[in-house]
Amino acid sequence: MDQAIIDLINEMFKIAGHSVTFEDVIGRKDDWFNEWTMTTEQYDEWQKFGKGYLRKTLNMTAKGADREMAMVGLMWGLKFKKDEDESSNVSTTVDVTDKL
């Protein structure tokens, strides 16, 4: 499972378009996951990837993979960046728990 978490975090950064890896954040005691953001679409893509990865790699059931990815998202997921509001051009962020 440890390697799975590393792979999932690396894929999260990749999908979100950040050139950061698990190795860059390991051992940090601060809220490193608040430094970068991802869109809800990127989060959904990451969740889909993660569920498939967990089912294939760890032989999890669909329900187990859903539950595990929800926990991974809560523990290590990046903040969400909402699409810019075209009328005000203001970008806002929401916490990952708002998505679940």
Secondary structure, 3 states (H helix, E strand, C coil): CHHHHHHHHHHHHHHHCCCCCHHHHCCCCCCHHHCCEECHHHHHHHHHHHHHHHHHHHCCCHHHHHHHHHHHHHHHCCEEECCCCCCCCCCCEECHHHCC
